[in-house]
Amino acid sequence: MISSIFEKTKPVNFIILLVFLFLFYWSVQFYLLDSTFSEVELVPSIGVLAILLFSVFIVDFVVKRNKLTGSNSFAILYFTLLFVVFPETLGDNKAIFTSFFLLLAMRRLLSIKSLKNIKLKIFDAGLWICISSIFYEWALLYLLLVFAAIYIYEPKNIRNWLVIISVGVCFILILYGILIFLDKPYFIQKHYDFAINYDAIFPIKWWSSLKMSLFAILNMALAFSTFIHLSKSGVGKVIIMRLIAFSFVIGLVVNILVTSDNNNAVMITFFPSVIFIVNYLESIKKPKFLELVLISSIVVPIIVFVTKL
């Protein structure tokens, strides 16, 4: 039944998931994070929620535009379900904004495969990554993904590499101008210190560490399965999957470097994780087994979340 709903792209699928995510967001705020109505700033929270909901549309657009999966709604389903697995992420506005801007960067980066307007796409992707670093400074590591894309698609054109320098100059000038206007000229110096908080990394909590370890191992296994399945699908699809796998690795590194008690930064790994999960689902040939996997994927995270309340 569930597979019959999400195996096709229908507007009702968006409605179901957006309504669920809307309700789940407020449930996390008031029940899991123990926030009171007076403590929640309504207008900023609505803005953050709007960004979160819009991220669902971006994920669907990127997946469909680049044909990362088949014509179904599994990607947005699992993107939503991952918030149930890691509900603490919804309490960190920085994680939501960082994830949003990185999705915009991935949208431009993956479109380089068309070999059209490469320099403009490199500039856009680099700029979105720089903007995401305003919230998590370690998000600048995603610029490695831009270098990887240049190396794969058009490495001999030196101007492609120089675009990254122009992105950095443009971003610093614009940001510094805004900071002067806001009377916060020392933000850049304080924010981009790239300090590693060892005290936050090494005191490991068994539950969050176990969950993150299982998440990383599962995705590595799914990535391996995806590459084996796509080995006969052509070089183009494999190259894109390599970029997505690299983005997942970078996301894990960033998550470690900005680790908090709740592993909030894990949200930035949701997009590549979704791609691996859906590609595995599409390789399942038995409808009953697929239905079982889908039901388990929905029921188990919800039960775990309810037990934590």
Secondary structure as UniProt FT lines:
FT   HELIX           2..6
FT   HELIX           11..27
FT   HELIX           28..32
FT   TURN            37..39
FT   HELIX           42..65
FT   TURN            66..67
FT   HELIX           74..85
FT   HELIX           87..91
FT   HELIX           93..110
FT   HELIX           111..114
FT   HELIX           118..132
FT   TURN            133..135
FT   HELIX           137..142
FT   HELIX           143..153
FT   TURN            155..156
FT   HELIX           158..181
FT   TURN            182..183
FT   TURN            185..186
FT   HELIX           187..191
FT   TURN            192..193
FT   HELIX           198..201
FT   HELIX           206..229
FT   HELIX           230..232
FT   HELIX           235..257
FT   TURN            261..262
FT   HELIX           264..269
FT   HELIX           270..283
FT   HELIX           287..308
//
